[in-house]
Amino acid sequence: MSNFGDSPRQAVVREYIDALASHDSGAVKFAPGARRIENGITTGFSGPGLAKGLDNAFYYHAILDIRDIEFTESGDTVRATFLIDAGVRRKRIVTVAVEETFLVPDGTIHLIMAKLRLRFRRTPR
């Protein structure tokens, strides 16, 4: 779902972020040869493969909430930072800080470079 203030490229990226939680890639615009690289490892090899993963991959079903989304844009590149709360049975177990850089030259996502980091809370002793 696009926000009023999103640029056209940011709207394409927001559809992808929304699909992470909804498990519905229908609105996501991937180029046929799109790739995704996460922490240096290729995790997606084609647009159809990335869409299938958004729809079916078990690890996306652990997502409880996506929040604090921020965009910056330069040319064909959109950088998105956000937090993912993940867990089971509606109980948050972990928060993941996500930084993804998207190449969106023609209204479709061609490349996603992702960096994920677990965020730990300090517990009182």
GUDREN-795627 format. One line per field, with one value per residue: x, y, z of N, C-alpha, C, O, CB in turn; residue in one letter. Coordinates in pm, 1 decimal, decimal comma, always signed. Glycine has a CB too. Layout:
<nodes>
nc1 = X:...
nc2 = Y:...
nc3 = Z:...
cac1 = X:...
cac2 = Y:...
cac3 = Z:...
cc1 = X:...
cc2 = Y:...
cc3 = Z:...
oc1 = X:...
oc2 = Y:...
oc3 = Z:...
cbc1 = X:...
cbc2 = Y:...
cbc3 = Z:...
rest = A:...
</nodes>
This chain:
<nodes>
nc1 = +84,5:+78,7:+210,7:+99,8:+308,7:+510,5:+754,5:+734,8:+922,9:+971,5:+717,0:+703,4:+895,3:+777,5:+556,0:+683,8:+788,7:+549,5:+452,6:+621,0:+511,7:+242,4:+241,6:+166,4:+246,2:+134,9:+113,4:+372,7:+637,6:+860,9:+1154,2:+1212,4:+1467,4:+1544,1:+1740,8:+1829,7:+2036,2:+2151,9:+2318,4:+2556,1:+2509,1:+2354,6:+2012,1:+1793,3:+1705,4:+1559,8:+1286,5:+1028,6:+1096,3:+1156,6:+904,2:+755,3:+880,8:+808,8:+536,7:+526,1:+740,4:+846,1:+983,5:+900,8:+654,8:+690,0:+695,4:+569,4:+527,1:+606,9:+789,7:+868,0:+956,9:+1173,9:+1272,1:+1527,9:+1634,3:+1813,3:+1870,4:+1819,2:+1805,4:+1672,6:+1685,9:+1587,4:+1511,8:+1413,2:+1231,9:+1178,3:+956,5:+958,5:+826,6:+641,7:+308,9:+190,7:+361,3:+628,8:+960,9:+1205,0:+1366,4:+1450,2:+1681,4:+1666,4:+1824,7:+1781,3:+1876,9:+1751,5:+1747,1:+1576,9:+1516,5:+1323,4:+1061,7:+1037,3:+1169,9:+1503,9:+1729,0:+1806,5:+1980,7:+2050,9:+2090,2:+2083,1:+2034,5:+2026,5:+1852,6:+1916,5:+1781,5:+1897,7:+1894,1:+1788,3:+1997,2
nc2 = -116,0:+204,6:+504,2:+841,2:+1030,1:+893,3:+852,5:+743,4:+526,7:+464,1:+377,1:+135,6:-11,5:-8,8:-174,8:-421,4:-443,6:-446,9:-691,1:-870,9:-912,1:-966,4:-1186,3:-1191,0:-1146,9:-1025,2:-750,7:-670,7:-551,5:-707,3:-725,7:-962,4:-1088,9:-1033,0:-1005,6:-1099,6:-1019,6:-1111,4:-1011,5:-1064,5:-1306,8:-1466,3:-1478,5:-1481,6:-1548,2:-1478,3:-1281,0:-1417,8:-1621,3:-1477,1:-1365,6:-1599,3:-1686,3:-1477,5:-1531,3:-1793,5:-1878,5:-2018,4:-1872,5:-1608,2:-1616,1:-1585,9:-1320,0:-1061,8:-789,5:-495,8:-208,4:+143,5:+239,1:+387,5:+586,7:+665,5:+821,5:+805,5:+882,5:+592,8:+434,2:+314,5:+333,0:+152,5:+146,2:-40,4:-198,8:-534,0:-721,6:-1039,9:-1366,9:-1625,6:-1746,9:-1495,9:-1384,3:-1184,5:-1259,3:-1176,1:-882,4:-753,5:-551,8:-398,8:-316,1:-230,8:-198,7:-99,3:-144,6:+25,8:+86,7:+116,1:+112,6:-140,1:-385,0:-460,4:-538,5:-631,0:-543,4:-659,4:-602,8:-753,3:-741,1:-876,0:-742,5:-693,9:-672,9:-537,8:-719,0:-669,7:-740,0
nc3 = +0,0:-100,2:+36,9:+68,7:+44,5:-87,4:-344,4:-692,0:-718,9:-450,6:-380,5:-523,0:-381,7:-127,7:-172,0:-190,9:+72,3:+218,3:+124,9:+249,3:+500,3:+444,8:+279,8:+17,9:-293,1:-509,3:-584,6:-612,4:-808,4:-986,2:-1185,5:-1448,9:-1425,0:-1164,3:-863,5:-527,3:-260,9:+45,4:+326,0:+190,0:+63,9:-207,3:-223,2:-380,4:-712,5:-935,3:-1065,1:-1064,6:-881,9:-648,5:-597,6:-550,4:-315,7:-137,8:-119,6:-15,9:+154,8:+458,6:+655,1:+633,9:+749,8:+1017,3:+1066,6:+1255,4:+1269,9:+1083,6:+1107,4:+1156,4:+903,4:+676,5:+400,1:+162,9:-135,1:-438,1:-758,3:-946,0:-726,3:-422,2:-79,5:+195,0:+535,3:+815,5:+1086,1:+1179,7:+1362,4:+1489,7:+1554,6:+1723,5:+1733,2:+1779,2:+1964,5:+2024,3:+1956,7:+1861,5:+1731,4:+1420,5:+1259,5:+952,4:+652,2:+332,9:-1,9:-304,0:-652,6:-885,1:-1179,6:-1379,8:-1287,1:-1193,5:-965,3:-975,4:-835,0:-502,9:-225,7:+79,7:+429,7:+734,1:+1082,8:+1403,5:+1678,0:+2006,6:+2331,2:+2629,1:+2926,3:+3260,6:+3539,0
cac1 = +0,0:+160,8:+180,5:+80,0:+434,8:+608,4:+783,0:+699,4:+1015,9:+945,6:+591,4:+738,0:+964,6:+681,2:+476,2:+767,4:+792,8:+416,4:+438,4:+694,4:+420,6:+112,3:+263,3:+94,2:+336,3:+60,4:+135,6:+516,0:+684,5:+997,5:+1205,3:+1227,2:+1598,4:+1574,2:+1819,5:+1834,9:+2157,8:+2134,5:+2442,8:+2659,1:+2469,4:+2241,3:+1895,8:+1688,0:+1771,7:+1473,1:+1163,9:+928,8:+1142,0:+1138,9:+759,9:+714,8:+929,3:+723,4:+406,9:+525,9:+852,9:+807,3:+1046,6:+823,9:+536,6:+725,6:+688,7:+452,8:+507,2:+713,9:+767,4:+973,3:+1007,8:+1226,6:+1328,7:+1607,0:+1636,0:+1913,2:+1863,1:+1738,2:+1826,4:+1595,5:+1734,3:+1482,3:+1548,0:+1293,3:+1244,4:+1085,0:+934,2:+927,9:+799,6:+544,5:+180,9:+172,6:+454,2:+754,9:+1081,1:+1323,6:+1351,3:+1557,4:+1702,7:+1684,3:+1863,4:+1778,4:+1896,9:+1679,6:+1767,9:+1444,6:+1540,3:+1213,3:+934,7:+1044,1:+1286,4:+1604,8:+1827,9:+1789,6:+2098,1:+1995,0:+2171,4:+1996,5:+2103,8:+1939,5:+1860,6:+1896,0:+1758,4:+1969,2:+1803,5:+1843,7:+2051,2
cac2 = +0,0:+324,1:+620,4:+961,6:+1097,9:+809,4:+871,3:+620,5:+418,2:+425,6:+300,8:-0,5:-75,1:-30,1:-294,4:-535,5:-450,8:-491,8:-833,5:-951,0:-945,6:-1015,6:-1310,2:-1174,9:-1073,9:-984,8:-611,1:-641,9:-545,4:-754,7:-753,3:-1108,9:-1135,6:-970,8:-1084,4:-1049,0:-1060,3:-1083,2:-1026,4:-1118,4:-1436,3:-1454,3:-1550,1:-1478,5:-1558,1:-1432,9:-1216,6:-1516,6:-1691,4:-1387,3:-1357,8:-1726,7:-1685,6:-1389,4:-1596,1:-1926,1:-1914,7:-2032,7:-1773,7:-1484,4:-1634,0:-1547,7:-1174,3:-1012,4:-648,1:-420,4:-72,1:+244,6:+238,1:+514,3:+577,8:+768,4:+789,5:+874,2:+825,7:+470,3:+354,6:+346,5:+266,6:+141,1:+89,9:-70,4:-303,2:-646,1:-798,9:-1177,3:-1456,5:-1732,4:-1733,7:-1355,2:-1345,3:-1139,4:-1323,1:-1102,6:-770,5:-752,1:-425,4:-429,1:-209,7:-286,8:-104,5:-150,2:-82,6:+34,5:+179,1:+127,7:+78,6:-277,0:-410,9:-541,0:-588,0:-597,1:-571,3:-653,7:-625,8:-780,2:-753,2:-898,6:-639,5:-753,7:-583,1:-575,3:-758,6:-633,5:-853,3
cac3 = +0,0:-115,6:+118,9:-11,2:+21,1:-156,6:-486,4:-763,7:-685,2:-312,1:-380,2:-567,3:-269,7:-18,9:-204,8:-152,5:+218,9:+260,1:+91,4:+347,7:+609,7:+398,0:+203,7:-108,1:-382,3:-627,9:-622,1:-620,8:-946,7:-1003,2:-1319,3:-1462,1:-1378,4:-1035,1:-767,3:-390,1:-191,2:+188,2:+401,8:+102,0:+6,0:-298,2:-170,9:-481,0:-842,4:-1043,6:-1020,6:-1024,9:-761,7:-534,9:-571,1:-490,0:-178,7:-58,3:-100,8:+45,8:+240,9:+598,9:+742,2:+633,5:+834,0:+1153,9:+1077,9:+1327,4:+1242,5:+1019,2:+1156,9:+1146,7:+766,2:+626,9:+266,5:+97,2:-277,8:-520,3:-892,8:-957,8:-604,8:-302,7:+41,4:+295,8:+664,3:+893,0:+1187,4:+1171,2:+1483,9:+1448,9:+1665,7:+1699,7:+1804,1:+1814,1:+2070,7:+1965,9:+2008,2:+1818,5:+1638,1:+1321,6:+1189,8:+810,7:+559,4:+198,0:-111,3:-420,5:-782,8:-949,0:-1290,6:-1476,5:-1223,0:-1141,8:-881,3:-1043,8:-739,4:-362,1:-142,2:+214,6:+549,0:+848,1:+1210,8:+1518,6:+1782,0:+2137,6:+2442,7:+2750,7:+3033,8:+3390,9:+3617,5
cc1 = +89,6:+115,4:+175,7:+212,4:+539,3:+628,9:+740,8:+793,1:+994,3:+817,3:+615,8:+804,4:+867,8:+592,9:+553,5:+767,6:+658,3:+398,8:+517,0:+601,3:+289,5:+121,1:+184,3:+178,5:+265,9:+87,8:+282,8:+561,7:+832,8:+1031,9:+1224,5:+1359,1:+1639,7:+1653,3:+1809,8:+1959,1:+2143,6:+2263,1:+2549,7:+2625,1:+2347,9:+2127,6:+1777,5:+1750,0:+1686,4:+1351,4:+1057,2:+968,4:+1126,4:+991,0:+710,4:+759,4:+844,8:+590,0:+414,1:+633,7:+813,5:+863,4:+974,4:+700,0:+564,8:+715,3:+556,6:+421,3:+629,7:+687,6:+888,8:+1039,0:+1051,8:+1291,7:+1423,9:+1619,5:+1742,9:+1912,9:+1768,8:+1741,3:+1740,7:+1654,1:+1620,9:+1542,8:+1419,0:+1324,8:+1138,9:+1077,6:+889,5:+906,8:+704,6:+421,9:+160,6:+260,7:+587,9:+871,5:+1204,0:+1282,3:+1474,3:+1562,6:+1739,3:+1724,0:+1868,5:+1794,0:+1841,3:+1721,6:+1635,0:+1455,4:+1419,4:+1077,3:+928,7:+1173,0:+1380,3:+1701,9:+1791,2:+1916,7:+2052,2:+2101,5:+2074,4:+2081,5:+2001,0:+1960,1:+1826,6:+1870,7:+1841,2:+1867,9:+1867,1:+1891,8:+1996,7
cc2 = +123,0:+431,5:+742,5:+1027,6:+1018,2:+855,5:+743,4:+503,4:+370,6:+343,9:+155,6:-76,5:-102,4:-151,9:-421,6:-552,0:-497,6:-641,4:-923,4:-998,2:-1007,6:-1150,3:-1310,7:-1086,2:-1016,0:-842,9:-576,7:-651,8:-582,5:-761,4:-904,2:-1161,5:-1077,7:-1065,8:-1018,2:-1107,1:-1015,8:-1113,0:-1099,0:-1249,9:-1415,6:-1542,1:-1548,3:-1464,9:-1512,6:-1363,7:-1317,3:-1593,2:-1606,0:-1375,1:-1485,3:-1733,4:-1597,0:-1455,4:-1718,9:-1955,5:-1911,9:-1920,7:-1639,6:-1495,5:-1601,5:-1396,4:-1133,8:-867,3:-593,2:-275,0:+17,0:+246,3:+379,0:+490,4:+693,9:+725,0:+872,3:+808,3:+706,6:+385,0:+406,6:+264,9:+269,7:+83,8:+68,9:-177,8:-408,6:-710,0:-937,2:-1263,2:-1566,4:-1706,4:-1595,3:-1308,6:-1310,1:-1206,0:-1239,3:-984,6:-770,2:-613,6:-457,9:-301,7:-274,7:-174,4:-169,7:-73,0:-90,6:+131,1:+206,1:+92,2:-64,3:-292,5:-505,3:-606,2:-539,9:-639,7:-551,6:-679,0:-640,8:-797,7:-777,1:-785,2:-705,8:-644,9:-631,6:-610,3:-721,6:-757,4:-851,9
cc3 = +0,0:-17,8:+29,4:-47,1:-53,6:-300,2:-558,8:-730,4:-541,9:-300,9:-423,6:-452,0:-154,8:-46,4:-167,3:-0,5:+273,0:+236,3:+186,2:+458,4:+562,5:+327,0:+73,4:-198,9:-504,6:-675,3:-642,7:-765,7:-952,1:-1151,1:-1330,2:-1405,4:-1244,1:-946,2:-631,1:-324,3:-46,5:+262,4:+319,5:+34,4:-84,1:-248,3:-267,6:-618,0:-959,9:-984,6:-979,6:-897,7:-637,1:-498,1:-502,4:-344,3:-89,2:-26,0:-10,4:+149,3:+388,7:+685,7:+739,1:+722,7:+980,0:+1174,3:+1143,3:+1292,7:+1169,4:+1053,0:+1132,0:+1007,6:+727,6:+491,1:+239,9:-47,6:-348,2:-657,5:-896,3:-831,6:-490,0:-188,3:+142,8:+423,2:+741,8:+995,4:+1162,8:+1308,8:+1439,8:+1572,5:+1624,4:+1785,8:+1861,9:+1930,3:+2005,8:+2036,8:+1977,6:+1731,1:+1548,3:+1257,6:+1045,6:+736,6:+422,1:+96,3:-237,3:-544,7:-857,7:-1067,9:-1379,6:-1417,4:-1174,5:-1061,2:-956,0:-945,6:-600,5:-290,7:+1,2:+321,2:+665,5:+972,9:+1319,6:+1617,8:+1913,6:+2240,1:+2560,4:+2857,4:+3167,0:+3464,3:+3756,0
oc1 = +168,4:-4,1:+241,2:+227,5:+647,5:+533,9:+713,2:+745,7:+998,2:+809,8:+556,3:+772,6:+875,1:+558,5:+494,9:+748,8:+653,9:+337,5:+482,9:+611,6:+231,7:+21,0:+141,3:+181,2:+331,6:+85,5:+314,8:+529,2:+919,4:+947,9:+1250,9:+1361,4:+1758,7:+1636,8:+1785,4:+1984,2:+2125,5:+2311,2:+2623,6:+2704,6:+2249,5:+2142,9:+1673,3:+1837,2:+1734,9:+1317,2:+1000,2:+882,6:+1087,5:+956,6:+632,5:+684,8:+812,0:+536,4:+319,9:+618,9:+755,0:+797,7:+986,0:+646,4:+471,2:+725,4:+448,2:+305,1:+741,9:+578,0:+996,0:+1161,4:+977,6:+1357,3:+1403,3:+1615,8:+1760,3:+1950,7:+1653,1:+1685,8:+1736,4:+1669,9:+1565,4:+1616,1:+1326,9:+1431,0:+1024,6:+1179,9:+794,7:+961,2:+688,9:+430,7:+119,2:+235,5:+651,5:+879,4:+1296,6:+1177,8:+1587,4:+1461,8:+1831,8:+1665,3:+1950,3:+1731,8:+1879,3:+1730,6:+1586,7:+1409,0:+1414,2:+988,0:+826,9:+1271,8:+1341,6:+1751,3:+1750,6:+1955,8:+2018,3:+2189,6:+1993,7:+2187,0:+1900,1:+2072,0:+1720,4:+1931,5:+1852,0:+1768,5:+1987,5:+1833,8:+2030,3
oc2 = +142,0:+447,6:+746,1:+1076,7:+1070,1:+892,8:+643,2:+390,8:+250,6:+251,3:+63,4:-193,0:-207,6:-224,8:-517,8:-662,9:-579,8:-710,7:-1040,6:-1111,8:-1091,4:-1220,9:-1415,4:-964,3:-963,1:-817,4:-465,9:-747,2:-499,0:-798,7:-968,8:-1268,2:-1073,8:-1187,7:-898,1:-1227,4:-897,3:-1226,3:-1182,9:-1300,2:-1354,6:-1663,3:-1607,3:-1380,6:-1508,4:-1384,9:-1305,0:-1625,7:-1656,2:-1374,4:-1478,9:-1780,7:-1635,6:-1437,1:-1746,5:-2050,7:-1814,8:-1877,9:-1563,0:-1393,7:-1590,5:-1349,0:-1166,1:-827,2:-638,8:-223,7:-28,9:+254,0:+476,0:+388,6:+805,4:+605,8:+991,3:+691,9:+716,6:+275,1:+526,7:+143,3:+375,4:-15,0:+150,3:-239,9:-377,4:-748,2:-951,1:-1236,3:-1596,4:-1651,5:-1578,9:-1202,7:-1393,5:-1208,5:-1232,1:-986,6:-784,7:-563,6:-535,0:-195,2:-363,4:-68,8:-281,3:+49,7:-199,3:+244,8:+308,6:+47,1:-106,9:-223,1:-615,5:-716,3:-425,3:-756,3:-440,1:-763,6:-551,8:-861,0:-707,0:-738,3:-766,2:-538,0:-751,4:-540,1:-740,0:-865,4:-938,8
oc3 = +92,6:+7,1:-74,8:-159,0:-81,1:-369,0:-492,8:-715,3:-514,8:-220,2:-367,9:-428,0:-91,3:+46,6:-117,7:+49,7:+364,5:+317,5:+202,0:+504,6:+631,7:+314,7:+25,1:-182,5:-594,2:-795,7:-685,6:-836,3:-925,8:-1233,0:-1228,8:-1344,0:-1212,9:-951,5:-619,8:-330,8:-18,6:+262,0:+371,0:-45,0:-42,6:-232,8:-239,3:-639,0:-1072,9:-868,2:-871,2:-815,6:-531,7:-379,9:-407,3:-258,6:+23,0:+83,3:+63,8:+225,9:+436,7:+780,6:+834,8:+766,3:+1059,1:+1287,5:+1094,7:+1286,7:+1191,2:+1030,7:+1092,3:+996,2:+743,6:+469,0:+287,8:-78,5:-321,8:-671,3:-855,2:-829,9:-463,6:-198,8:+172,7:+419,3:+734,7:+991,7:+1129,3:+1365,6:+1362,5:+1679,6:+1506,0:+1895,6:+1976,7:+1987,8:+1941,4:+2159,6:+2058,4:+1665,9:+1594,9:+1207,6:+1020,0:+755,6:+397,7:+107,9:-272,8:-542,1:-889,5:-1059,0:-1447,4:-1489,1:-1120,0:-1085,2:-994,9:-970,2:-581,0:-294,5:+40,9:+305,5:+692,1:+969,3:+1327,2:+1638,1:+1929,1:+2235,5:+2586,4:+2876,4:+3184,9:+3452,5:+3836,5
cbc1 = -96,4:+154,1:+284,9:-8,2:+490,3:+564,1:+935,7:+701,5:+1161,8:+936,9:+487,3:+833,0:+1081,0:+593,6:+439,5:+912,1:+830,2:+307,7:+484,1:+811,0:+391,1:+50,0:+224,5:-49,0:+447,6:-83,6:+77,9:+597,6:+661,0:+1016,2:+1339,7:+1216,7:+1702,7:+1444,9:+1969,0:+1705,0:+2287,0:+2018,1:+2416,4:+2782,2:+2437,6:+2281,4:+1853,9:+1589,2:+1814,2:+1430,4:+1110,4:+906,3:+1287,1:+1197,6:+682,0:+773,3:+1072,9:+699,9:+350,0:+537,0:+970,7:+853,7:+1191,4:+782,8:+485,3:+867,2:+703,5:+474,5:+481,0:+719,4:+734,6:+1079,4:+900,0:+1328,5:+1217,7:+1748,6:+1497,2:+2056,6:+2002,0:+1786,4:+1974,8:+1441,8:+1864,6:+1364,7:+1647,9:+1177,5:+1231,4:+1129,0:+827,9:+1041,4:+742,7:+605,6:+171,9:+29,1:+471,3:+767,4:+1096,7:+1421,3:+1334,5:+1536,3:+1814,5:+1554,6:+2003,0:+1646,7:+2049,2:+1526,8:+1884,6:+1333,8:+1649,7:+1240,3:+822,1:+1037,8:+1244,4:+1681,7:+1971,0:+1662,3:+2222,4:+1882,1:+2275,1:+1909,3:+2188,6:+1968,2:+1764,3:+2017,0:+1607,5:+2063,1:+1771,4:+1739,5:+2203,4
cbc2 = -0,6:+376,6:+638,4:+1060,1:+1138,9:+663,0:+904,2:+646,2:+464,2:+549,7:+367,6:+3,8:+13,2:+95,1:-296,2:-517,3:-313,5:-413,7:-858,3:-870,2:-822,5:-914,5:-1431,9:-1113,6:-1164,5:-999,1:-520,9:-739,0:-403,8:-892,2:-675,7:-1148,5:-1102,0:-928,1:-1097,0:-1086,1:-999,2:-1165,6:-1102,6:-1136,0:-1541,1:-1493,3:-1490,1:-1363,6:-1698,1:-1551,1:-1127,1:-1614,5:-1733,1:-1248,8:-1334,4:-1845,5:-1640,3:-1258,1:-1635,8:-2024,4:-1820,1:-2166,9:-1754,5:-1448,3:-1776,3:-1595,4:-1107,3:-1026,0:-569,4:-444,9:-74,6:+219,3:+185,1:+576,3:+575,4:+788,5:+814,6:+868,9:+784,0:+387,5:+356,0:+316,6:+335,8:+52,1:+182,5:-115,0:-245,1:-750,4:-730,5:-1235,9:-1379,9:-1872,8:-1835,6:-1330,7:-1460,0:-986,0:-1463,0:-1195,4:-632,4:-863,3:-338,9:-490,2:-142,2:-365,3:-65,8:-140,2:-153,1:+82,9:+126,4:+38,9:+102,8:-382,1:-471,3:-455,1:-541,6:-666,3:-477,4:-755,2:-508,4:-905,5:-626,7:-1036,8:-518,5:-839,5:-575,5:-461,3:-911,2:-558,7:-849,9
cbc3 = +121,1:-260,2:+232,0:+63,3:+148,0:-154,6:-511,2:-913,6:-704,1:-223,0:-473,6:-692,1:-221,2:+0,2:-356,7:-204,9:+279,6:+185,4:-51,7:+407,3:+690,0:+305,2:+288,0:-85,3:-427,2:-601,5:-517,1:-531,2:-1006,9:-937,1:-1347,6:-1608,3:-1480,0:-964,4:-812,1:-309,3:-258,1:+247,1:+532,7:+178,1:+118,3:-442,8:-38,2:-454,6:-865,4:-1134,4:-1129,4:-1138,5:-777,3:-566,4:-702,5:-569,1:-174,6:-131,9:-234,6:-58,4:+216,4:+652,4:+702,3:+490,7:+822,3:+1186,7:+938,3:+1476,7:+1373,8:+862,3:+1306,6:+1254,1:+667,1:+727,4:+161,7:+165,6:-341,5:-454,5:-941,1:-1075,3:-564,3:-322,4:+98,2:+245,2:+742,4:+801,1:+1330,2:+1061,9:+1578,8:+1360,5:+1783,5:+1730,7:+1914,8:+1848,3:+2177,3:+1974,0:+1949,6:+1742,0:+1713,8:+1213,6:+1259,2:+750,0:+598,7:+173,3:-128,3:-399,7:-863,2:-846,1:-1374,5:-1595,3:-1317,4:-1258,3:-743,2:-1143,1:-777,4:-299,8:-178,5:+229,0:+574,0:+823,4:+1241,6:+1585,3:+1752,6:+2178,5:+2479,2:+2798,8:+3027,8:+3475,3:+3622,7
rest = M:S:N:F:G:D:S:P:R:Q:A:V:V:R:E:Y:I:D:A:L:A:S:H:D:S:G:A:V:K:F:A:P:G:A:R:R:I:E:N:G:I:T:T:G:F:S:G:P:G:L:A:K:G:L:D:N:A:F:Y:Y:H:A:I:L:D:I:R:D:I:E:F:T:E:S:G:D:T:V:R:A:T:F:L:I:D:A:G:V:R:R:K:R:I:V:T:V:A:V:E:E:T:F:L:V:P:D:G:T:I:H:L:I:M:A:K:L:R:L:R:F:R:R:T:P:R
</nodes>
